[in-house]
């Protein structure tokens, strides 16, 4: 079996294992069925995610505007709910984009390690810290969207592999992005910039960022599931509708005027960032860690 084949097989096994764990947790701590709003957000955000927009900033914005999820549980909900749609994305793009297998596997492994370490920190953060981190994260995401739309950020080269110092830099940087992912900071935008700065083809960003997230999100999500630090109803809505959004984007639409979409999304993202930072300035130090029975109180 080739290294790429092993990655694909590993992804499939991770998806099965994650589903089994979530089902077991849900049986012990049941939650309500997702409503139209949860499903609509799941479809739209993963549709845009598959096209490279990213799902964390847009989902956070939708949750905040609709007051659908407690701010304490947004990071866990993002990771748990978007895990299976992201695995589907990764299976598709690792198959169709010819990126060097060693480069891909190295960056993916680094992101997983970062996520495992990061999740242990995030579930213990106070509410003020969560809101502050997410507010700053959304501002950074907005800056990346603006830079991409205005062609300010580098467009990259045509390489499909890394070696030497560039590979080391890529491994370290993607590890940091994996850790930040568990705080609700989407990896897609920063990963696109990283790939471009390292001189790789923009197309290479898709299997790298999707493969990274597909492996790291289950790793982080196991911790969120165990701690009860997520909203089960919202997460299930993201998953069920999100998978369909991925398939439509990958096989039906394939491309949209992304710069226009980024500008439209930018306004709402920055609005949400400001409201989060304002709320963080008024919060007490309540911990983010939720009791195990919290998902039953609906």
Residue pairs with C-beta under 8 A, 6 or more apart in sequence:
1 9
2 101
3 101
3 102
3 105
4 94
4 101
4 104
7 94
7 101
7 104
7 105
7 108
7 211
8 91
8 94
8 95
10 215
11 87
11 90
11 91
11 94
11 211
11 214
11 215
12 91
14 87
14 214
14 215
14 218
15 84
15 87
15 218
17 218
18 83
18 84
18 87
18 218
18 221
18 222
19 84
21 222
21 225
22 80
22 221
22 225
25 225
25 226
26 232
29 228
29 232
29 292
29 293
29 295
29 296
30 232
30 295
30 296
31 231
31 232
31 233
31 236
31 295
31 296
31 298
32 232
32 233
32 298
33 233
33 236
34 42
34 233
34 234
34 236
34 237
34 240
35 233
35 237
37 66
37 68
37 237
38 68
38 233
38 234
38 236
38 237
38 238
38 241
39 237
39 240
39 241
40 241
41 59
41 62
41 63
41 66
41 68
41 234
41 237
41 238
41 241
42 81
42 85
42 237
42 238
42 239
42 240
42 241
42 242
42 245
43 241
43 242
43 244
43 245
44 58
44 62
44 245
45 55
45 58
45 59
45 62
45 82
45 238
45 242
45 245
46 55
46 82
46 85
46 86
46 89
46 238
46 241
46 242
46 243
46 245
46 246
46 249
47 245
47 246
47 248
47 249
47 253
48 54
48 55
48 58
48 245
48 249
48 261
48 265
49 55
49 82
49 85
49 86
49 89
49 188
49 242
49 245
49 246
49 249
50 89
50 245
50 246
50 249
50 250
51 249
51 253
51 255
51 256
51 258
51 261
52 188
52 192
52 205
52 206
52 258
53 145
53 188
53 258
53 261
53 262
53 265
54 141
54 186
54 187
54 188
54 189
55 78
55 82
55 85
55 186
55 188
55 242
56 78
56 82
56 137
56 141
56 181
56 184
56 185
56 186
57 137
57 138
57 141
57 142
57 186
57 189
57 265
57 269
58 265
58 268
58 269
59 78
59 81
59 82
59 238
60 74
60 78
60 134
60 138
60 184
60 272
61 138
61 265
61 268
61 269
61 271
61 272
62 68
63 69
63 74
63 77
63 234
64 71
64 74
64 272
64 275
64 276
65 268
65 272
68 231
68 234
69 77
69 231
69 234
70 231
71 127
71 130
71 131
71 134
71 276
71 279
72 127
72 130
72 229
72 286
72 288
72 290
73 229
73 230
73 231
73 290
74 130
74 134
74 184
75 122
75 130
75 134
75 182
75 183
75 184
75 224
75 229
75 288
76 123
76 221
76 224
76 225
76 227
76 229
76 230
76 231
76 235
77 230
77 231
77 234
77 235
77 238
78 184
78 238
79 119
79 181
79 182
79 217
79 220
79 221
79 224
79 230
80 221
80 224
80 225
80 230
80 235
81 230
81 234
81 235
81 236
81 237
81 238
81 239
81 242
82 213
82 217
82 238
82 239
82 242
83 214
83 217
83 218
83 221
83 239
84 239
84 242
84 243
85 238
85 239
85 242
85 243
85 245
85 246
86 210
86 213
86 214
86 217
87 214
87 218
88 243
88 246
88 247
89 210
89 214
89 246
89 250
90 207
90 210
90 211
90 213
90 214
90 215
91 214
92 246
92 250
93 206
93 207
93 210
93 211
93 250
94 104
94 207
94 210
94 211
97 203
97 204
97 206
97 207
98 160
99 160
99 161
99 204
99 207
99 208
100 160
100 161
100 162
102 161
103 160
103 161
103 162
103 167
103 170
103 208
104 207
104 208
104 211
106 167
106 170
106 171
107 170
107 171
107 174
107 208
107 211
107 212
108 174
108 208
108 211
108 212
108 215
108 216
109 215
110 170
110 171
110 172
110 174
110 175
110 178
111 174
111 175
111 177
111 178
111 181
111 187
111 212
111 213
111 215
111 216
112 178
112 212
112 215
112 216
112 219
113 175
113 178
114 174
114 175
114 176
114 177
114 178
114 179
114 180
114 181
114 216
115 178
115 179
115 181
115 182
115 216
115 217
115 219
115 220
116 216
116 219
116 220
117 179
118 178
118 179
118 180
118 181
118 182
118 183
118 220
119 182
119 219
119 220
119 223
119 224
120 223
121 179
121 182
122 130
122 182
122 183
122 288
123 223
123 224
123 227
123 229
123 288
123 289
124 287
124 288
124 289
125 133
125 183
125 287
125 288
126 283
126 284
126 285
126 286
126 287
126 288
127 283
127 284
127 285
127 286
127 287
127 288
128 280
128 283
128 284
128 285
128 286
129 280
129 288
130 183
130 184
130 288
131 276
131 277
131 279
131 280
131 283
132 276
132 277
132 280
133 183
133 184
133 185
134 183
134 184
134 185
134 273
134 276
135 273
135 274
135 276
135 277
135 280
136 273
136 277
137 180
137 183
137 184
137 185
137 186
137 273
138 269
138 270
138 272
138 273
138 276
139 270
139 273
140 185
140 190
141 185
141 186
141 189
141 269
142 266
142 269
142 270
142 273
144 153
144 189
144 190
144 192
144 193
145 189
145 262
145 263
145 265
145 266
145 269
146 152
146 262
146 263
146 266
147 153
147 193
148 189
148 192
148 258
148 259
148 262
149 259
149 260
149 262
149 263
149 266
153 193
153 196
154 193
154 196
154 197
155 196
155 202
156 195
156 196
156 197
156 198
156 199
156 200
156 201
156 202
156 205
157 199
157 200
157 201
158 201
159 198
159 199
159 200
159 201
159 204
160 200
160 201
160 204
161 200
162 170
162 198
162 200
166 198
166 199
169 198
170 194
170 198
173 194
174 191
174 194
174 208
174 212
177 185
177 187
177 190
177 191
177 194
177 212
178 187
178 212
178 216
180 187
180 190
181 187
181 213
181 216
181 217
181 220
182 220
187 209
187 212
187 213
187 216
188 205
188 209
188 213
191 205
191 208
191 209
191 212
192 202
192 205
192 209
195 201
195 202
195 204
195 205
195 208
195 209
196 202
196 205
221 230
224 230
227 289
227 290
227 292
228 290
228 291
228 292
228 293
228 294
228 295
229 288
229 289
229 290
230 295
231 295
232 295
233 298
